[in-house]
Amino acid sequence: MNVFESFTGNEINQIAQLKRLFECINGDRALRMAVTKNEITPAQNERLRKIGVTLDLPDIAFLWEASYEGYAYMIAMEKNREEQLDTGILEVVDRYPLLELWGKYLQRIYSSRCLCKWDSLPVPQNKKFAAWRKRRIASVKSELGYFGYQISHPVFAFELSEGCSVGCWFCSFATKKLKAILDYNTSRDYFRRIVQHCIDLFGKEQAAMALPYYCTEPHDNPNYIDFLNDYEELTGAVLCTSTAVGDDISWVRQLLDYYKRGPYPWPRLSVLSLDMLNKIHDAFSPMELIDIELLMQMRENPRQKVAGGRILKEIDGLKGEKDITNKHELRVPQGSIACASGFHINLVNRSIQLFSPCYISKKWPYGYRVFDESRYKDENDFPEVIQAMVERSMPLSPPMNKPLRFRDDIVCRPTEDGFDLLTPNQIHHFKGREKCGPLGELIAAGDSTYAQLTEKLVKEHSINPIVLNTVVQRLFDGGFLDEVYSRKGIFPLLE
């Protein structure tokens, strides 16, 4: 989708300037306060003009004269709810053509990143993995709500280094200090064979759904773009990039050159300071960065952070020990920055985790559940290790000898004709006590295996075993049941 196809050349230029203006407002506290009070100084105005924002102040006066209406309009356009705009907001929009233009741009940009069409996602050729991933997608939508409907669940998350040199204060993954990188000159064949194994195991479309920098900083690997080129050659996929080293202008230019075939919304730049923002704006014109997202990650920025990893450690948790009501009160809407459902592979220390997004908690401080983990020796035994994880951790039905219990975010509430399952964002109804009996309460207790629970319900409550198995399979396929049977061996958290 070409976001700008319905805009004129002049409108595109104005959009680029508005985007930069909002970046400055979001990243510069002094400017933000000045705009709010309509006290923009000559020096601040000169700075804006120097970096390409030449808009006349009266044309953007909605920022201080009608900030409430302007913000409400932007939110409505982002969510494609234009029909909900009241007369007062529409009158403000009529007075400020640039506000209307920005709203239309927001509508287009968010439509281009619209909720994933699950039916259009490629189905893995491995049936067990296909079923497992389908359950994880259902689970994430149930637990994370709106955010869970937006992510596309990449299958592979690769790390081209062990650790990270930046150490962002807000890192939800609490990545440790940089220890080693994957040397391209000596490891290119190893890398390509790993990627080819991923293609052979799950298909090219699935292998193309990958992240090449997970939990790490791509800038740490001097051959990062060479790895991207190799991955594209093998899978046809142009992988995304997010970096927190936006002040290395040469590095950013290399990334822009790689993605210029797009337009792609990459690279995404996490801006850690006002100095970094100024350096980026000095080096690139508004038009050069019109497709590139700049995330303001300064400590003093009002943008909410997902309280995981390092932030979770700082605030001593907040989550995971509260009841369902308090979970609603305490959580940032997004709840996690994790987005992959599949294999987390560190190509340096040769570790693999099977993981999927969840709400951050003390139990899962990085915002993803770990279902299995293993290590491989080299590219030769890699496919066998992956296949063993599939066989071990991806059953097509609940194992009879494992505890049958609900996902750890779920609260079960008995009802007159069945039970409800409460998640942080949704309520799921299971009705028909004559069919389910005390099934919900027994699963919620979590102290019986599937076989023990079946025996109890059939003998003591005369439940039809076929009906019982059907209901349990429905719970399983819907992602409501816990599949993390043991956390033994999972890497130490927040050490």
N, C-alpha and C positions, 0 to 999 in steps of 0.2 A: 504493500500500500504506500503510495507516494503522498506523504502528509501535505505537501505544498502544491499539489496539482491544481487546486481550486483557487489559489492565491496569485495575484499579480506580482510582478517583480518588485514594485515599490512596497507592496504589503509584506513580502518576504523580508525585505530589508528592515521594515519597521518591526516585524516579529523578532528578528535577530537582535535589534536594539532593545526591545522590551525584555527579551530573555536575559540579556546582559544586565539591564537595569535591575531586574529582580535578583540576579545573582549578587550584585553589589549590595542591595538592600538586605538580603539574607546573610551575607557574609561580613558585613561591616556594621557593627552595632551603632557607631556614631552616626552613620548615614541613615540607618533604620530609624533612629530616634528623631533625626532632623526631618525626614520625610513625614513621619507621623505628625509632627508639629508644624509642618510647612515652614521649616526654618533651614532649608538647604542653603549652605554658605556659598559664596562665589568660588572658594577653593574647591569645594565638593563638586560644584557644577562644572568647573574647569576639568577636574579629574574625570568626570563622566564623559565629557567631550573628547578628552585625550584618548580614551579607550573606545571611542566609537559610538557613544550614546549622545546623539545630537537632537533628540526630541525636545520640542518646546515644552517648558514647564506647565503652561496652562492646559496642554493636551493630556497630561498625566495627573491633573489635579484631583482625579478621583481617589488617588492614594491617600489624600488627607481630607478632602471635602466629603467624600462618600466611601470611606474605607470599609464600613460594614457591608453596604450594598455591593461594592466591588468584590469583596471577598466571597460573599454569598453567591454572586454570579459566577465567579471562577469555579467554586465547588460544584455548583449545579452543572456547569458545562463539562467539568471533568467526569462527572458521573452520568452525563448524558440525560439530565433531567430538566431540560429547558422548559418543559411544560409546567414545571412547578414554580417558576419565577413569578413573583407578585408584581403588581403595578408599580410600586415604588422602586423596585430594582430595575424594571424595564425602562422607567423614566431616566434613571441614572445612565443606563447603557445607551440610550438615545442621545444623551448629552455628550458622551465621550466615545467617539468612534474607535479610538485605540483600545479602549476596554472591550468593546464588542469584537474587535479584531483578535485580541488576545484570547477571548473566550472561545471563539471559533477555532483558533489554533489548538487550545487545550482540548477541545472536543475531538479534533482530528487526531491529535497525538495519543490521547487515551483510547480512542477507538482502534488505533493501529496496534495498541498493546492490549487489546480487549481480552476478556476472559477466555481462557483456553477452550477450544472446542475438542472435548475429550474424544469424540468419535473420530476425529481426524488424525489423532496421534498414531504413529506407527505401532503396530502390535509386535512385540518381540517374538522371534521364531521359537524361542524356548518356552514351552507351554507353562512350566512351573514358574518361571520368572515372570511371564505375562500375567499369570493369576496373582502372584505376589505383588507386583507393581500396581495392578488394578485395585487390590485391597489397600495399598498404601495411599493411592490417590483418593479413595473413598474416605479413608481415615483422616487424611489431612484436611479435606473439605469439611468433614464433621467437626474436627477439633479447632482449626484455625479460621473457619468461616470465610468471609469475603477474600482474605488474602490467599486462602487455600485454593480458591477457584482461579486465581491468576497465574499460578506458577505451572510450568510445563514439565516439571520433574525430570531433569536430565538424568540419564542412566549412569554416566561415569563422571566422577570428579577427580581430576588428576592433580598431583602436586609435583612440580618440577624442582622443588628444593625441600629441605628439611628445616623447618623454622622460618622466621621472617626477620628482616633487618629493621623494619620500621617500628613495630610495636605500638600500633595505634591504641590510644587510651580507651577507645570504645569497642575494641575487638570482641565480637561475640564468640569467637572461637578461642580466645586467650592463647593464641599461637606463641610458642616459645621462641627464644632467640635463634637466629640463623646459625645452622651448624654445617650445612653442606648443600651444594647444588648438583643437579644432574648435568654433567659436562657433555655438551652437544658433540664435540669432536670425537670423543671416545664412546659415546652412548647412543649415537644416532640409530645404529642398526637395532640395538636393544629396544629403543623407544618405538621404532616402526614395527617391530615384531609384536610388541605388546598391543599396539593399536590394531594390527592385523588379527591377532587372536580375539580381540573384542568384536571385530567384524565377523569373524568365523563363528563365534559363540552365539551372538545375538542379532546379527544382521547389520548391514551398512547404515540403515536409517537409525537404528538404535545407537550405534557407535557414534553417529553424527551428533547425537544429543549428549553433549559433554561440556564440562567446564575445565579449562586448562590451568587454573591458578588457585584452586580451592584452598582456603585457610592460609594462603601464602601470598607474597607480593611478587607479581610477575617481573617487576624491575630487577629483582635479585638475580635472575638468570640472564646473563648477557646475550644468550641465544634464544630468548623467548620467542621472538618472531620467526626464527628458523623452525622451531618446533611447531608453531602455528601453520607454517607453510607445509610442513611434512604431513601434519594431521589433515589439512585440507586436500592434499594430493591423494591421500589414502581413502578418505571418506567423502570428499566433496563438501565438507562443512566449513564455514567460516565461523570459528568459535569466538565467543565474547571475551572481553577483557575489562577488568576493573583494577585501577591502580591508585595508590595513595602517594605516588611520587610525581605529582603534577608539576613540581618546580624544576624537574630535569627537562628542560624544554626540548633538547635533542631527542630524548626518549619519547616524549609526547608526539613530536613530529613523525618519528618512525611509526608509531601506532596509527596516527592519522593517515599516513601514506598507505599503510596496509589496508585500512578500512575504507579508503576513499572510493573504492569501486561500488560502494553501497548505493544510496546512503544507508549506513548502519548507525544505531544509537550507541556506538562504541568508538573509542574507549570511554568508560565512565570514570570520572576523576573525583576521588574523595579529597576535598580541600581541607587541610588540617590547620591552616592559619590564614590571617588576613594577608600576610606577606606572600604566601603561596598564591592566593587569589590574585593579588596585584601582579605577580610575576606572570601568571597565566594570561591575564587580560592585557598586559603590556606586549606579550609575544604574539598573540593571535587576535585577529579581528573578530567582531561579532559573527560575521558570515562564516568564518572558518570553523567556529564552534557551534553553529546553529543546530546541528544534530547531536551534539555531545552533552551529556548530562553532567553537571557539576554539583556534587553533593557537599553541602556545607557541614563539616564535621568538627568545627571548633567547639571547645568545651562550653563557651558562652553562647553558642547558637541555640535558639529556642526549639529547634527541630528535635522531636523526641527520638531517643535511641532505644532500640530493643535491649532490655536489661539482661543481657546474657554475658557469659564469659567474664571478662575483667570487670565490667560494670556490676554483674551479679555478685562477684566476690566483694566488691567495695561496699555494696549495700546489704551484705549478709543475706542474700537470697530474696526475700520478699515473697517468693512464690514457692509452690510445691507443698507447703505445709498447711495451707488454708482450706477452708471449705469452699464449696462451689460459688457461694455468694461473694466471698472476698476475692476469689479468682477473677470474677468479672470486674471488681472495683480496682484491682491493682494492675491489671495487665495493659500494656501498650497494645493497641488494636492489632498490629501485625503479629506480635508474639514470637517471631523467630526470623532470622535472616537466611536460614537454611532453605534450600529449594530442590535439592537432588534426592531422588529415590532410586538407589542402586548401589554402586560400588565406589567407595572412597579409596583411591589408590595413591599411595606415596611411592613414586618411582625411585626415590633415593634409598629409604630404609626398607622398601619392599613390603610394606604392610597393606592390608586390605580390610576395610570395614564395610559391612552391609548396613545401610542406614537410610533414614527417611525423616522428613521434618516433623517437629512436634512443638508444643508450647515449651518455652524455656522454664525450667524448674531446678530445684536443687539436685534432683535425680538426673536431669538432662540439661546441664548448664550451657550447652552449646546450641540448644534448639533442635537437636535431632536425636532420635532413638537409634541405638546400635543393636542390631539383631544378631550379628555374628562378626567374627574377626578372624584373620589368619595372616600368615606370611608366606611368601614364595621365595624360592632361591634365585631364580633367574627367569628369563623369558621362556625357557623350555618347560618348566613345571607350572607356569602361570595358568594355563587353561585348566589343568587338572585341579588346582587349588580353587579356582572360581567354580568349576563344576561341582566340587565337593561341597562348597558353601550352598549352592543351589539345592543339592540333594538333602543336605542337613537342615536347612532353615527355610525351605519353601514348600511345605506340604500343600497338597490340594484340598485337604480337609483337616480339622483339628486332630492332632495326635491323641490316641486313646489313653496313653500313659503319661500325659503331661497335665499339669494343673489347668483347669478351665476357669478363666477369669477375664474380667473386662479390662480394656485399655486403662492405663493408670490415670488418665484425665477424666474418666467417666464416673459419674455418680448414678447409681441405680435407685429409682424411686418406685416402690410398689403402687399400683393403682387397683381399682376395683376389678378391672377386667384384664389385667396383665401387668406391665411395668413400663416405665419411661426410663430412657437413658439420657442423662443430662451431660452435655459437654460444655466447654467454655463459651460456645457460640450457638449451639443448637439443642433442641430437645427431640429425641426420636421416640416414637410411640410403638410399643409392641402389645397388641391387644389380643384378648381371647384366653382367659385364665383356664378355660376348660381344655385348651390345647397346650398352654405353657406351664400351667400350674405354678409351683414355686421356683421355676427355673431361674428367673432373674435374681432372686435372693440367694440361691445356691451358688450361682456364678459369681455374684458380688462378694460372697464370703471367701472365695478363692482358695479353699483348702481341700478341694476334691479334684481328682483327675476326671477326665471325660468319662472313662469307664466306670469309675465309682459313682459319679453323678447320675449316669444313665441307669445303673443298677438301682440306686436309691429311688429315683423318680418312677421307674417301672414297677418296682416291688411295693413301695409304700404309698404311691399316689396313683397307681394304675394308668400311668401315661402311656399312650401308644408309642412304642419305640421308634416307629417310622416317622410319626409326626414330630417327636422330640428331635430326632436327627435332622429333620428338615429345618426346624427352627434354629438349631445350633449352626447348621451350615449357612443359613441366611445371616446369622450374626457374624460368622466367620468371613463370609464373602463380602459383607459390608464393612469390614475392617474394625468391628467393634471389640473383637477379642484380642487379648494380649498375646503377642507372638514373641515377646522377649522372655524366653523361658529361664534364662540364666544370664547373669551379668559377670560371671566368673571370667577373668582374663581381660576384661575391657580396660583399655588404657586408663591410667590414673587421671582423675578429673581435677582441674584447678589446683595442681600441686604448687 
